[in-house]
Amino acid sequence: MTAKTLRTRWPRLLIYAILIAFAAFYLMPVYVLVITGLKSFAEVSLYRMWDLPVGLHLDSFEKAWFGGFGFEGISSNFFNSVYLTIPATLISAVLGSINGYVLSKWKFRGSDVLFTLLLFGMFIPYQSILIPLVQVLYKMGLYGSIPGLIFVHVVYGIPITTLIFRNYYATVPTELVEAAKIDGATIFGIYRHVLFPLSMPGFVVVMIWQFTSIWNDFLFAVTIAQNPRIQPLTVGLNNLAGSYIVEWNVQMAGALIAALPTLLVYMFLGRYFMRGLLAGSLKG
C-alpha cells in the first residue's frame, strides 16, 4: 500500500477501528455471559471472570433447563412465555393495523383527538396502574392466568402498534382507497384486499417490537402470574437462584437461554425490521 493510498484511506480505517472498539465494548457482557455459562461451578470466580473455561461444561444449561437442588428449571417457564408472547403479539399487531388503517384513511370527527389519547397510553408508567390493573383483572376472572397477561400486553401494545401502522399507511396512496370505493368495496373489504397485502413491512416491525417487549417483560409477569405453574421465563430466571447458594454458571446459562429467541429474531429478521421502519418514515 503506497503512502498516497494510505493517506486517502486512513479516515475510513480510523472509523472502522472506532466501530470495532465500540462493538467489542458492547459485546463484553455477552462474552462474560457465554463463557460463564460454559464453566463448571468450581471455575466461577470474580477474579477469573474473563478467563476461558477449561472445558465445555454443558451441565449448567441442563440444570438451568431442568432444575437442580433447591430450585426449579426454566423449561416450563419457557413454554409459558411462548404461549403468552405469540398470541399477544399477533392480536396486538392486528388491532394496531386496523386502528392505523381507520385513523389514516377514514378520517372522522375527533379522530385526531382519539389518536392523541391512544398515544397518551404510551407514556403512562406501568407502576402507577398496577393496583387498579390487578383489581380489574380480578373482577374479570383473568388474574393469575396467561389469558390475563395476554390481555394486558394487548392493551398496552395498542398505542405503539397503532402509531407504527398509522405512519406506515400514510405512505400508501389514497388513490388506491378511492379506487376501491368506486369499485364498491366496503371499509373492511378495502383493508382486506388493498391495505393488508401491502402491510407486511409494517407487520414485521410491529411483531418484532411486540415480541421483544412481551418476551422480556418482568413487571407484569411477576405481578399478575402469582402461580408458579404459569409464570413466564423472566420470572423463572429470577427464581433460578438456589435457596442456599447461587450457582452463577447456571444463572448465566439460563440468561443465555432466555435471550436466545429474541437474539435469533433480530439475527434473521433485523434487516426487514429496518426496512419496515424506513417504509413508514416518509410521511405521517
N, C-alpha and C positions, 0 to 999 in steps of 0.2 A: 504494500500500500504506500503510495507516494505521499510526500508532505502536503501537496495540494489537495489530494483526495481526503487526507486526514483532517485538514482544516475545514473542508466542506461538510464532513460527516460527524465531526465531534459534537455539535449540538444535539444531533439525533442520538448518538451514542450516550451522551450525558442524560438525556431524557429517559432512555431505556434503562440505564443504570439506576436512576432515581425510582423509576416504576418498579423495577425488580426488588430494590431495597424495601419499598413500601409494601409490596406483595409478600416478601419474606417476613416482615414485621407483623403483617396482618395474619399470616398463617402460623405464627409461632404457637398460639393456643391450640390450634388443630394438631400441630406436631406433638405437643405435650399430651394432648388427649389420646392420640393414636398410640404412642409408644408406652404410655402408662397403662392403657388397656391391654397391651400385649405383654406386660410384665407379670411376674409372679408377685404375690404379696410380700415376699421377703426382699424383693428388689425395690419396692416402692419406698422412696426416701426423698425428702425435700431437698437434700443436698445433692442428690443424684437424679434429679427430675429431668435433666437434659440428656442423660446417658441412654444409649440404645439398649433394648432388652438383651439379655444374654441368649435367650431363645424365644421362640414364638409360643407363648402360653395362652392358648385359646380357652382355657378353662374359666377365665374371668368372664368371657362372653357367655359361656354355658351357665355360670352361676347367676349372671345378670338376667338371663332369659328364664331360667327355670327356678331360680332361688337357691338359697343356702341356709345355713344355720342361723336362725334368728331373723330372717327376712324373706319376703316373698319375691319371686321373679316378676318380670315385667311382661311376660308373654300375653297374659290375659289383658293387661292394660293396653298393650299394643293393638290388639284387635278391637278393644273398646274405642280407641282413637280412630280406627278405620271405620267402625260403624257410626261414629259421630261425624267425622270430617267429610266423608264422601256425600252423604245426604245433605248436610248443612251447606256444603259448597255448591252443590247442584241447585238446590232450592233458592238460595240467595242470589245465585247468578241469573236464574230465570226471572225471578221477581225484579231484580235490578234492570234486566234487559227490557222487560215490559214497561217499567216505570220510565226508563230513559227514552224509550220509543214514544210514549204518550207525551212526556214533558218536552220533547224536542220537535215532534212532528204534528202534534194535535194540541196546539195552544188553546187554553180556555181561561176564563176569568179566574184570577187567583192562582194560576199555575206557577208564576214566579215566586209568590209567597209560599206556596206549598213546597216548592223546591228548596227554598231557603230554610224552611222549617225542617225538611229532611236532612239537609246538610248540618243543621244545628246538632243533630244527634251524634255527629262525629266528634263533637267537642265536649260531650258530657263525660266526666270521669267515671269509669266503671265503679270505683269505690263508693261514689256518692249515692248509688242506686241499689246497692246490694240488699239492704234490708227490705225496701218495698218490692224488689225483684223476687226475693225469696217468698214474701207473703203472697204475691200474685201467683207464682208457680205452685205454691202450696194449695191455694184455693182452686187452681185449675187441675190439680191432681198430677202435676208434672214434676214436682220437686223430688230430687233424689233419683232421677231417671235419665237415661240417654235421650229420649224424646224431649225432655225438658231442656237439656243442653243444646240440642239441635234447634229448638225454638228460640233460645236466647241468641245463639250465633246467627241465625237467620235474621232476626230483628235487628241486631247490631250490625249486620253486614249490609242491610238495605241502603243506608246513606252512601257508603263508598261505592257500592256496585251501581247505584243509580247515577252517581256523579260520573263514573267512568263511561257508562253506556250513553248517557246524555251527551257528553262531549264527543263520543265516537259517532253517534247517529247524526250529530250536527254536521259532520263531513259528508254525509250521504245526500246527494242532490234531491231537493224537494220535488223536482220534476218527476222522479220515479214514483213518488207517493201520489202526485196529482194524476199521473197517467193511470195508475191502478184504480184511483177513484173513478175516473172516467169509464174504465172497463167494468165498473160495478163491484169492485172488491170492497168488503167490509173492513172495519178498523182492525179486526184480528186477522182477516184474510191478507191485508197488506203486510202485517207483521210476519205472518207465516210464510208467505210466498215471495216477499220482496226484501224485507229488512233482515229476517232471521238468516237466510242463506249468506248474507253479507257480514254477519256478526261474528264469524269465527275468530278474527283477531281480538275483538273485544272480549269474547268469552275466554280466550286463553289468558289474557291479562287478569280478568276478574277471578277466574278459577285458581290461578297460581297464587294470587294475593290472598284469597279466602282460605285456600288450603293451608298456606303457611301460617296465617294468623290463627286459624282454628286448631291446627295441629300443635302449635307452640303455646296455646293458652294455658295458663295455670290458675288465674284468679277465679274465673267462673267454674272451672273444673273442681277446684278444692272446696268451693263454697256450696255448689249445688249437688255434686256427686259425693255424698257422705258415705254411701255404701261402698266398701272396698271392691265389690264384685263389678261395679260399673265405672270405676274411676279411670280416667284416661291416662295416657302414657306419662304426661308430665307429673301427675300426682304419684304414679307408680315409681317414677325415677326418684322423686323426693323421698319415697319410702324405702329406697334401697339400702340406706344406712342401717346397719345392724343394731341390735339392742345393746351390745357390749363393746363392739369395736367397729370402726369404719374401714372397710376394705376399699381403698381409693382406686385400685385397679378395676374392681368390679363396678364402681360408680362411673369411672371413665368409660368402661366398655358399654354400660347402659346408656350413657350420654351419646356415645357414638351410634348405637342402635337407634336411639330416638331421633338423632339428626339425619340419619341416612335417607328416609323418604323425601324430606324437603330438599336435601342435597341432590338427590337424583332428579327431582322435578326441575330444579334450576339448571342442572347439567344438560338435560336433554331438551328442555323447553325454554331455556333462558333467551335464546335468540328470538323466539316467537313472542316472548314477553316484551322485549324491546321494540319489536316491530308493531305490536299491538298498542303500546304506549305512544309511539310516534304516529300511528294511524289516526289517533284521536286527538292529536295536538295541533291540528291545523286551524280548527275553528272551535267556537263554543266557549 
